[in-house]
Amino acid sequence: MLVEAHDDRIVKPEIFVRQLEEQDLPEADRIMRLAFGTFIGLPDPMTFMGDAQYVRTRWKANPTAAFAAEYDGEVVGSNFATNWGSVGFFGPLTVRPDRWDRGVGKWLMKPVDECFNKWGTRHAGLFTFAHSQKHVGLYQKFGFWPRFLTAIMSKPAGRATTDSHWTRFSELSTSERKTAEHDCLKLTEEIYEGLNQGDEIRAVNEQKLGDTVLLWEDSKLIGLAVCHMGADTEAGSDVCYIKFGAVLPGPGAGKNFDRLLDTCGELASAQDVGRIVAGVNTARLGAYQQMIARGFRTDMQGVAMHRPNEPGYNRPDIYLIDDWR
């Protein structure tokens, strides 16, 4: 039974779930690395992700959608919800290993569900370990069902140049940025009604995590890619991580996807970054095959779980990069 405390914390005997606070971030980050590093069997679990960062960047993007679990006054886990308009996902959800299998993960799901309800999320999801029935089973209890694999792929950046017309969001004026955000929304809504990358674009710009590539044909936006680059971002040192990338669907989408990948390569080259990392759901068969043809290789893969159990924007003709980690 759920009990609401007077201080608005979610309560189970000995467990409290509340909003994650800035003072909690070092411990939440430590637990995230320890939990994942322990689960995948690293000799030193704390080396997980190197100098890449998820906890602080996601907290800063939206502190009201970041949550901590306390046990006897200590933070023992955290979870983060992400708002992409009509689409939402959560994670990383991590629990300190000595508190595994004691229900902490279930309690960290409650406020995420509340976020999705408040935002009016129509399609929710997550990325998890495809081989772990423990993880898949937990999320099934909350109505999420496993669908296609998501491949986390990478390739050397090389020295790339392109003749395509593209701009950086960071170099636009304030008024131009507002127009660009509107153009990005028009593009993503052609893929899935209500899909909105505004929060991601602003987070990258305001936190100086990288840049957003805008690909144009004449004066029409035909592609965008939200890229993290370097230490203390979701990329890590010497990496350009395409957190989200998409081109306008329809005739020419495959060709434009190639052009978008070229512009990301040129961005990486300009920043002297050595590797490009991107995730793609294998249900987007055209994009997946095209990335393989361009030299991307899978470093790891997980499964995307959806609620409701339907494709969302994961269709063979959609050329889109993301991974919901």
ABEGO torsion letter per residue (X at the ends): XBBBBAAGBBBBBGBBBBBBBAAAAAAAAAAAAAAAAAAAGBABAAABGEABBAAAAAAAABAAABBBBBBGGBBABBBBBBBAEABBBBOBBBBBAAABGAGAAAAAAAAAAAAAAAAGBABBBBBBBAABAAAAAAAAAAGBBBBBBBBBBBBBAEBBBBABBBBBAAABBAAAAAAAAAAAAAAAAAABBGBBAAAAAAAAAAAGAEBBBBBBBEABBABBBBBBBEBGBAAEBGBBBBABBBBBBEBGAAAAAAAAAAAAAAAAAAAGBABBBBBBBAABAAAAAAAAAAGBBBABBBBBBBOBBBAEABBAABBBBBAGX
